[in-house]
């Protein structure tokens, strides 16, 4: 009989502890915080100034296993009183009828996905649409002039800190300017050229500053058009990016 009561006490104690833990979990348990939505990083020309917002159509060219890949994306942002530090919301922003996503810091973007690995295939139309909000008028802008020419970059690129490196991207036609960027372990090398330039030689001293190891190159051909929509002024930007992520800098 004593053994029976002792066993019962153990069972009751175990159930009591389980009840306490369950109660605490119910009391203290919280749904996990959703992951913030972050827009991809972009490069903006310094020529964009004194506007109420920026709407950017982007095509990125890379090579993978000797195959040319072009992926289309989009990026937009709207400002309060032309102040880039104060972002405002629009509604139902679409690029070529595809709905953009709003990030946690009020940037709008559309990017490739598993179901749409090529993203937006820009051809002869770049169509931005949105419905009006108190801060952003309704937008219905159809650019039928197409994208600038693609800066063609190799799949692999080797550079040495002991010699200059010439890089050719074939064409800068159709754009206002070219932004040339090399990102390395120690520094970033950046230059801007007019649309008649389609090659550049990086001096060995600059390559040494970038640092030995893995690096990447972006060559951006862009076209900028400023338009008035209602009472607002927006920068409509078309960017075509030649992107090489397999750059090696050796001694």
N, C-alpha and C positions, 0 to 999 in steps of 0.2 A: 504494500500500500504506500509506504514512504517513497519507494522507487517510482510509483505511479505519479504521486503528487510532484515529485522532483522533476519528472519528465514533463509534466504539464506546465510547471513553472518555466522550464526552459523554452517550451513551445510558445507560451504566452509572452515571454520576454523577447523571443525572436520576432514574433508578430508585432509586438509593440515597437521594436526598433525599426522594423520594416515600415510600419505606419508613420513613424516620425520622419524617416527618410523620404517616404512618398510625399508627405505633407510639405516638407521643406522643398522638395523638387517642384511641387505645384506652386508653392509660394514664391520661390526664388527663380524658378526657370523662366527664361525670356526667349522669345524668338530671336534667332541670330540676325544681326544687322545685315541688310542687303549690301552686296558689294557695290561701291560707287561706280557709275558708268563713266569711263574716261575716253575722251576723244583722242584719236591718233595725233602724234606730233606733226606739225607742218612747218614749212619755211615761207615767210611772207616777204615780198619785196619791200625795200625801204621807201619806194615811191608811193605807197599807199598812205595817205595822210588826209585828215579832216573829212572823214566820212562817217556815216551813221551805221555802217555795217559792211561786211565782206562776204561774198558768196563765191566759192572756189570750186571749179570742176577740175579734177586731177586724173591724169593717166600716167601710170608708172610702168616703165619698161625694164625688164631684167632678162638675163639668159639663165636657163637651168638645164643642164645636160645637153647643151648646144641648141636648145629650143628657145625661141623668142616668146616671152610672156608679156602681155599687156593687161594690167588690172586697173579698172576705173573706180574712183572713189569721189567723195565730195565733202566739203567742209564749209560751214557758215557760222557767222557770229554777228550779233546786232548790239549797238551801243546806245546808251542814254546821252542825248545832247552831244554826240560825237566824242564821248569820253570812253576810250578803250578799257578803262578800269571799271566801268559800270556796264554790265551786260544786261540785256532785256530779252524777253521771250517773244517769239512769234507763234503761229499756230499752223499745224498741218503742213510743215515745210516739205516740199517734194522736189526731187531732181529727176527729170525724165520719168515722171509719174511714180517714182519710188520714194516712200516716206523716209525722212531722215530721223535719226535717233538724237535725243537731247541728252547731253552729258550732265553730270552733277554740277558743273560750273557753267552751265548754260551755253555750251557750244553744240552746234548741230552737225551731224556727220552721217555719211553712208559709206560703208566699207564692205569688202568682199566677205563671204561666209562659206561654210561648207556646202551649202546648197547653191551658192552662186559664186564660185571661185574666181571668176573674172570680173566680179563686181559689175559696174556700169560700162557697157560698151558704147562709148561716145563715137558717133559717126558724124552726121551733118547737123545734129540738133543737140543743143544744150538748153533745156527747158526748166526754169525755176518757177515754182508756184507756191503760194501760201495764202491763208486767209488772214484778214486783218485782226490786229490786237490794238490796245490803246497806244502802244509804243512803236508798232511796226505796221505800215499799211499793207494792204493786199498786194502780192507780187505775182505778176504773170509775164515773165520775160523769156522770149524765145530767141536764142542766138543760133542762127543757122549757118554761121561761117566756119564751123569746125574748129579743131584743135591745132595748135602750132605743130611744126615738125618734131619728130621724136629724136632726142639726142641718143645715138646708138653707142652703147658701152660694151666692153667685153665681159665674158663670164668670170674670167680670172685676170688679175692684174698684179704684176710684181714691180716694186720700186726699191731703190737702194739709197741709203743715206750718203753714199759716196759718188752719186752721179745724178745729173738732171734727168727729169722724166717728161717726155712729150706725150700728151694725150689728145686724141682726135675723136670727136663725136659726130662727124659727118655733116650735120646740118643744124643751123640755128634759124632757119627760115620760118616766117609766120609769127615770130614773137617780138616783143619789145626789147628784151635783154636776156642774157644767160647768167644764171647764178651757179657758180662752180664751187663745190664744197668737198673737202677731204677731211674726214674725221679719223683721228688716230689715237693711240694710247695716251699721248701727252698733250696734244693740242688739236685745234681745228684750223684748217687753212681755207679761206674763203675769198673769192674774187667775183666781180661782176663785169661782164663784157657786153658790148653791143651786138646786135643781131647779124653782123657781118663776120663775126669770129666763130670758128668751129674747131679750134684747137688751142692748146695752151701747154707751155713747158713749165713745170714746177722746178724751181732751182733746188739743188741738193741741200743748200742751207735750210730751206723751208721744210724739206722732207725730214731732215734731222730733227727739227723742232716738233714735227708731228709725232715722231717716236717710232722705234722699231717694234714690229709685231703686227697684229691684225688691224686692218683699217677698212674704211668704206668710202665710196665716192658717189656723190649725187651731182648730176648736171641738169639744171632746171631751165627749160625754155618756157617763158611765160608771156602772156598777152593780157594787158590790163585795160579795162574799159570802165569809166565812171558814168553812171546814169542817175537821173532823177526819177524817183518813184513817189508820187504824191508830193509831200513836203520834205522828203528825205533824199539823201544822196548816198548811193551804194557803189562799192567797188565790185565789179564782176570780173573775176580772174579765171583765166584758163592756164593750167600748168601741165606740162608734159615733162616727166622726170626720167632720165636715164640713171639707173641705180645698179651699182656693183658693190656687193657686200663681201666679195672674196678677194680683198686686197691684202697683199703681204708686203711689209716693209722690212728689208733685210740690211745687215751691216754693209 
